[in-house]
């Protein structure tokens, strides 16, 4: 097995070779065909998530073919194409799991963080958390859907029936979500870093009705807003932009501190909420809707050994769409 390994937080990943891993009971081993590069991977590598414990193989937007089955695996067949998302395991016994909110499990496992990830040629994963994919699915186009797509979908669902939607931070999740939102008849206004004309052009190409700088006034009142950029100072900006009774959804796993803001921005029943992780039910709902919407991921391909380059391009905003590693 070849893998790009985080051996020290804040340091570049290192290519390592080892024997192919063996699946245990309830697990499977897959040969990785493609793995998306997500902003959460950056948070892992840069130590912005708690308790990052090297060595870690990042990557949680994984598409591959099943090579070996552990004991007790019957639902998935050898040779089948599957996806491995961020949520890699749950306890199944805590109050959240029993209440259908496995994304909030008290003892979860996360692919590419606390479990082995997909920046590798092979991966062992729990079979019951793998998502069956169509045999003719394009691995590169599908990989970003497994986190950017799923988290975007969960964030969109939290906006309810909002017809006018603001999206702050136009990256991998936003470019997929915009396509779904437009299919549902919503108007999307995209807010990017100041002067990021490439991201604004990308937003318009995906169907955004307007695209401009995050500091600019919205072209009209928003029913809801989603913040994907990890910038806490956008929270008061978005609250100011939503109409009475509107909702601001924070869609990232990590965000800088939110500055103090006047209560009047929250008053009139505006709401500020977050989304955390995802559930298997999210995938069951999202993938059919993405197919109906004809969602197409814009991707840039990198060799596995170029994972550090892909992370750096993401870190500095040099990507339109999503980076995907090809082992």
Order of alpha helices (4+ residues) and beta strands (2+ residues): beta-beta-beta-alpha-beta-beta-beta-alpha-beta-beta-beta-alpha-alpha-beta-alpha-beta-alpha-beta-beta-alpha-beta-beta-alpha-beta-alpha-beta
